[in-house]
């Protein structure tokens, strides 16, 4: 274990939310990691929910599942991807979680009869968790992202924790404020006033920003740097320009150009630390490969959570999207992703638009809305030889589709949607039934990492190159064991199972029947990394590239093959 003082960097938001605190935190972590420091990250969400698991994705974006099964905010996925590490539940906290622990300790007499109060006991519990995460990771530097913006009632107690830590560890704490600088279209000038107000709101809770990351459409000019420096009491070299970028993975390189790493290490260690060039070069190489990929591949993600009023919310499937990008870059390809809402396919209409894609991915989800549309999409992909990849609910509905149209079980369905069906090919796991009867929903699914065994000679075995794997899960329903034998006899290949063969983990079709049709019960996207693409996504991208090349060479080839498949 390290003996030197641990360092802590709090990242807070000013002006408005949603401008990239999570990306800033992740990029700073990667930048410090490139300086040879051992780094970890903590996310604080200021809502009463105990975790993110019970929230609708359209409310808060993707639910990211950690190795130990904690259901968290999507920023935890960014931390893992940028740092290349697996984090745990000690790295994530919410207001609800903090209060729950304080109340539990009070009920158990752990406060030894003292009067338990919001201040200081809630901030002290926050500090305990932050320090515990640093100790577990044996981190030199721990980054703590405080959700929301300064001036909000919800995060005052977390900022109070930062203030108390600064008193406890003078010289070991840095405060980074990420603030947006608008450029009103009718004014045509970048305005610093909102950032000035944010800096003063931060001062009002006893904190002073050490660094201001200035988010804007354009790079920050020297005049605005000096103005922010003067009026927000931050040295000019610690006002960092963060203009809009093509990819979030360009952020560490941009920060390095503005010497953010040097500014932070000088703050925390008294002198700027040099970069390990090989680590920074890896990010530079990743950016070059992304920008100069020679091939193209067009993937359709058919989901049910894209629409929010007039807007499209791709963040709901952010880990899937990033996993596709990583595998495409590794294959020297640029991936174009189309986000398609499944409800439009409910009546079997509009399916012909799917013919233009090189691959179709149906991701996870819950509930009835859009389900029949997904089933129709899966059938179209299967019958037209389009590479298909199903994840979680995507696998379950692939089994439903096959049971209906290849085995003739017309009312086959998942018991989640149609509990009265005579062919519940997807059913609730036995140990989940009692939980549902007691309405015990939060944090009770099959969550986290579980092992699986793959059959040799299958597509998934070829992708992984081994028979034993571990993947992260998030589900209550499974392929019903009662129907596995019949489905297998009907041509569906269960290529991966739990070690005891009780649970079906992957399903596929032989390549003699379909060029690439694979689905999995787990969520492989949670393990995809920029420098370590996930094998299942890479296999899917490879199949999509082959499909694109085959169509380019012979537009009628797929159609003639389909005719043979359907009539034989």
HULIN-V256215 format. One record per residue. N is the residue number from 1. RES is the residue in one letter. SS is DSSP state (H for helix, E for strand, C for the rest). BURIAL is 1 if it has 16 or more other C-alpha atoms within 10 Angstrom, else 0. Layout:
n->(N N)
res->(RES RES)
ss->(SS SS)
burial->(BURIAL BURIAL)
This chain:
n->(1 2 3 4 5 6 7 8 9 10 11 12 13 14 15 16 17 18 19 20 21 22 23 24 25 26 27 28 29 30 31 32 33 34 35 36 37 38 39 40 41 42 43 44 45 46 47 48 49 50 51 52 53 54 55 56 57 58 59 60 61 62 63 64 65 66 67 68 69 70 71 72 73 74 75 76 77 78 79 80 81 82 83 84 85 86 87 88 89 90 91 92 93 94 95 96 97 98 99 100 101 102 103 104 105 106 107 108 109 110 111 112 113 114 115 116 117 118 119 120 121 122 123 124 125 126 127 128 129 130 131 132 133 134 135 136 137 138 139 140 141 142 143 144 145 146 147 148 149 150 151 152 153 154 155 156 157 158 159 160 161 162 163 164 165 166 167 168 169 170 171 172 173 174 175 176 177 178 179 180 181 182 183 184 185 186 187 188 189 190 191 192 193 194 195 196 197 198 199 200 201 202 203 204 205 206 207 208 209 210 211 212 213 214 215 216 217 218 219 220 221 222 223 224 225 226 227 228 229 230 231 232 233 234 235 236 237 238 239 240 241 242 243 244 245 246 247 248 249 250 251 252 253 254 255 256 257 258 259 260 261 262 263 264 265 266 267 268 269 270 271 272 273 274 275 276 277 278 279 280 281 282 283 284 285 286 287 288 289 290 291 292 293 294 295 296 297 298 299 300 301 302 303 304 305 306 307 308 309 310 311 312 313 314 315 316 317 318 319 320 321 322 323 324 325 326 327 328 329 330 331 332 333 334 335 336 337 338 339 340 341 342 343 344 345 346 347 348 349 350 351 352 353 354 355 356 357 358 359 360 361 362 363 364 365 366 367 368 369 370 371 372 373 374 375 376 377 378 379 380 381 382 383 384 385 386 387 388 389 390 391 392 393 394 395 396 397 398 399 400 401 402 403 404 405 406 407 408 409 410 411 412 413 414 415 416 417 418 419 420 421 422 423 424 425 426 427 428 429 430 431 432 433 434 435 436 437 438 439 440 441 442 443 444 445 446 447 448 449 450 451 452 453 454 455 456 457 458 459 460 461 462 463 464 465 466 467 468 469 470 471 472 473 474 475 476 477 478 479 480 481 482 483 484 485 486 487 488 489 490 491 492 493 494 495 496 497 498 499 500 501 502 503 504 505 506 507 508 509 510 511 512 513 514 515 516 517 518 519 520 521 522 523 524 525 526 527 528 529 530 531 532 533 534 535 536 537 538 539 540 541 542 543 544 545 546 547 548 549 550 551 552 553 554 555 556 557 558 559 560 561 562 563 564 565 566 567 568)
res->(X X X X X X X X X X X X X X X X X X X X X X X X X X X X X X X X X X X X X X X X X X X X X X X X X X X X X X X X X X X X X X X X X X X X X X X X X X X X X X X X X X X X X X X X X X X X X X X X X X X X X X X X X X X X X X X X X X X X X X X X X X X X X X X X X X X X X X X X X X X X X X X X X X X X X X X X X X X X X X X X X X X X X X X X X X X X X X X X X X X X X X X X X X X X X X X X X X X X X X X X X X X X X X X X X X X X X X X X X X X X X X X X X X X X X X X X X X X X X X X X X X X X X X X X X X X X X X X X X X X X X X X X X X X X X X X X X X X X X X X X X X X X X X X X X X X X X X X X X X X X X X X X X X X X X X X X X X X X X X X X X X X X X X X X X X X X X X X X X X X X X X X X X X X X X X X X X X X X X X X X X X X X X X X X X X X X X X X X X X X X X X X X X X X X X X X X X X X X X X X X X X X X X X X X X X X X X X X X X X X X X X X X X X X X X X X X X X X X X X X X X X X X X X X X X X X X X X X X X X X X X X X X X X X X X X X X X X X X X X X X X X X X X X X X X X X X X X X X X X X X X X X X X X X X X X X X X X X X X X X X X X X X X X X X X X X X X X X X X X X X X X X X X X X X X X X X X X X X X X X X X X X X X X X X)
ss->(C C C C C C E E E E E E E E C C C C C C H H H H H H H H H H H H H C C C C C E E E E E E E C C C C C C C C C C C H H H H C C C E E C C C C C E E C C H H H H H H H H H C C C C C H H H E E E H H H H H H H H H H H H H C C C C C C C C C C H H H H H H H H H H H H H H H H H H H H C C C E E E E E E C C C C C C H H H H H H H H H H H H H H H H C C C C E E E E E E E E C C E C C C C C C E C C H H H H H H H H H H H C C C C C C C E E E E E E C C C C C H H H H H H H H H H H C C C H H H E E E E E C C C C H H H H H H H H H H C C H H H H H H H H H H C C C C C C C H H H H H H H H H H H H H H H C C C E E E E E E E E E C C C E E C C E E C H H H H H H H H H H H H H H H H H C C E E E E E E E E E H H H H C C C C C H H H H H H C C E E E E C C C C C C C C H H H H H H H H H H H H H C C C E E E E E C H H H H H H H H H H H H H C C C C C C C E E C C C C C C C C C E E E E E C H H H H H H H H C C C C C C C C E E E E E E E E E C C C C H H H H H H C C C E E E E E E E E C E E E C H H H H H H H H H C C C E E E E E C C C C C C E E E E E C C C C C C C C E E E E C C C H H H H C E C C E C C H H H H H H H H H H H H H H H H H H H C C C H H H H H H H H H H H C)
burial->(0 0 0 0 0 1 1 1 1 1 1 1 1 1 1 1 1 0 1 1 1 1 1 1 1 1 1 1 1 1 1 1 1 1 1 0 1 1 1 1 1 1 1 1 1 1 1 0 1 1 1 1 1 0 0 0 1 1 0 0 1 1 1 1 1 1 1 0 1 1 1 1 1 1 1 1 1 1 1 1 1 1 1 1 0 1 1 1 1 1 1 1 1 1 1 0 1 1 1 0 0 1 0 0 0 1 0 0 0 0 0 0 0 0 0 0 0 0 0 0 1 1 1 1 1 1 1 0 1 1 1 0 1 1 1 0 1 1 1 1 1 1 1 1 1 1 1 1 1 1 1 0 0 1 1 1 1 1 1 1 1 1 1 1 1 1 0 0 0 0 0 1 1 1 1 1 1 1 1 1 1 1 0 0 0 0 0 0 0 1 1 1 0 1 1 1 1 1 1 1 1 1 0 0 1 0 1 1 1 1 1 1 1 1 1 1 0 1 0 1 0 0 0 1 1 1 1 1 1 0 0 1 1 1 1 1 1 1 1 1 1 1 1 0 0 0 0 1 1 1 1 1 1 1 1 1 0 1 1 1 1 1 1 1 1 0 1 1 0 0 0 1 1 0 1 0 0 0 0 1 0 0 1 0 0 1 1 0 1 1 0 0 1 0 0 1 1 1 1 1 1 1 1 1 1 1 1 0 0 0 0 0 1 1 1 1 1 1 1 1 1 1 1 1 1 1 1 1 1 1 1 1 1 1 1 0 1 0 1 1 1 1 1 1 1 1 0 1 0 0 1 0 0 1 0 0 1 1 1 1 1 1 1 1 1 0 0 0 0 1 1 1 1 1 1 1 1 1 1 1 1 1 1 1 1 1 1 1 1 1 1 1 1 1 1 1 1 1 1 1 1 1 1 1 0 0 0 0 1 0 0 1 1 1 1 1 1 1 0 0 0 0 1 1 1 1 1 1 1 0 0 1 0 0 0 0 0 0 0 0 0 0 1 1 1 1 1 1 1 1 0 1 1 1 1 0 0 1 1 1 1 1 0 1 0 0 0 0 1 1 1 1 1 1 1 1 1 1 1 1 0 0 0 1 0 0 1 0 0 0 0 1 1 1 1 1 1 1 0 0 0 0 1 1 1 1 1 1 1 0 0 0 1 1 1 1 1 1 1 1 1 1 1 1 1 1 1 1 1 1 1 0 1 1 1 1 1 1 1 1 1 1 1 1 1 1 1 1 0 0 1 0 0 0 0 0 0 0 0 0 0 1 0 0 0 0 0 0)
